[in-house]
Every structure is written in structure tokens, then in C-alpha cells.
């Protein structure tokens, strides 16, 4: 009898409900914390609110990243991985509107 192995890939970010709300690229770019706006970033098509995160209190995170941006291409160079999006201060806002046609 042949054994069957089932491998589970660990999920770094706990399975969370992603709201159906769509955030446009323009809305993302305007969400920098200025004039009372929330501080939003996108990563792999998901938009996160980092307003309440201590390391995002200033205008520039770790002297590298500004809020209001898609950080998908920048995370591989960061000293952390995507698990930072599972911290209690991070809130999932919705999905980034796809610009592909």
C-alpha cells in the first residue's frame, strides 16, 4: 500500500476576512495621514490601515516607506516579512482596484 503525504503550507498571515470594499489607486495615494486621513498601504492587492501602528506614527516608516503606496515590490528588501500585516494594530480595509484591463 502506498502512503500519501499531505503537506500544509503554513499561513504566515492568519486567515482574515477581507472586506469587499474596493480602494482605488487614487484613494490609496491620498491616504497618507495628512489632513486627518488614515494611513493606508497595499500589499499583494490587499489594502491595510496602519494608522494605529507605532512604527508608522511619523510620515516615513523606518526612513524607507511612505504611507499611501503599494509596498508589494518593496517588502522583499525589508528586514521583516508579510507577518507584519498580522499585528493587532493593522486593519484590513479591502482590495486594491486592479488597473489591468
C-alpha positions in Angstrom: 0.0 0.0 0.0 1.4 3.4 -1.0 1.5 6.2 1.6 0.1 9.5 0.7 1.7 12.6 2.3 -0.3 15.7 2.7 1.7 18.9 3.2 0.2 22.0 4.5 1.9 25.3 3.7 1.9 27.4 6.8 -0.1 30.6 6.5 2.0 33.5 7.9 -0.9 35.9 7.9 -3.8 34.3 9.8 -6.8 33.8 7.6 -8.8 37.0 7.9 -11.9 38.2 6.3 -11.1 40.6 3.6 -13.9 43.2 3.2 -15.4 43.5 -0.3 -14.6 47.2 -0.3 -12.5 48.4 -3.3 -9.9 51.0 -2.8 -8.8 52.8 -6.0 -5.1 53.7 -6.6 -6.0 57.4 -6.2 -7.7 56.8 -2.8 -4.6 54.8 -1.7 -2.3 57.7 -2.8 -4.4 60.2 -0.8 -4.4 58.1 2.4 -1.1 59.4 3.8 -2.3 60.6 7.2 -2.4 64.2 6.1 -5.4 66.3 7.0 -6.9 63.5 9.1 -6.8 60.8 6.5 -5.9 57.2 7.6 -2.5 55.8 6.7 -3.1 53.1 4.1 -0.7 50.8 2.2 -1.3 48.0 -0.2 0.4 44.6 -0.4 -0.4 41.9 -2.9 -3.7 43.5 -3.8 -4.9 43.9 -0.2 -5.2 47.4 1.4 -4.2 47.8 5.1 -4.7 50.6 7.5 -1.5 51.2 9.5 -2.7 54.5 11.2 -2.6 53.0 14.7 0.8 51.3 14.3 3.6 52.9 16.4 6.2 52.5 13.7 4.0 54.4 11.3 3.3 57.4 13.5 5.7 59.6 11.6 5.4 60.4 7.9 8.1 57.9 6.9 8.3 54.3 8.2 11.8 53.3 9.1 13.2 56.0 6.8 12.1 53.9 3.9 8.4 53.8 3.2 5.7 56.4 2.9 2.0 55.6 3.5 -0.3 55.8 0.5 1.8 53.3 -1.5 1.7 49.8 -2.8 4.6 48.1 -1.0 4.4 44.8 -2.8 7.7 45.3 -4.7 9.4 46.7 -1.6 8.7 44.1 1.0 11.3 41.6 -0.2 14.0 44.1 0.8 12.5 44.8 4.2 14.0 43.3 7.4 10.7 41.6 8.1 8.2 39.5 6.1 4.5 39.7 5.5 3.7 38.7 9.1 3.8 42.4 10.0 0.3 42.6 8.5 -1.0 40.2 11.1 -0.1 42.6 14.0 -3.1 43.8 16.1 -2.6 47.5 15.1 -3.1 46.6 11.4 -6.6 46.6 9.9 -7.6 45.2 6.6 -9.6 47.8 4.6 -10.3 45.9 1.4 -8.9 45.2 -2.0 -6.9 47.4 -4.3 -8.7 48.1 -7.6 -6.9 46.3 -10.4 -5.6 48.6 -13.0 -5.1 45.8 -15.6 -7.5 45.7 -18.5 
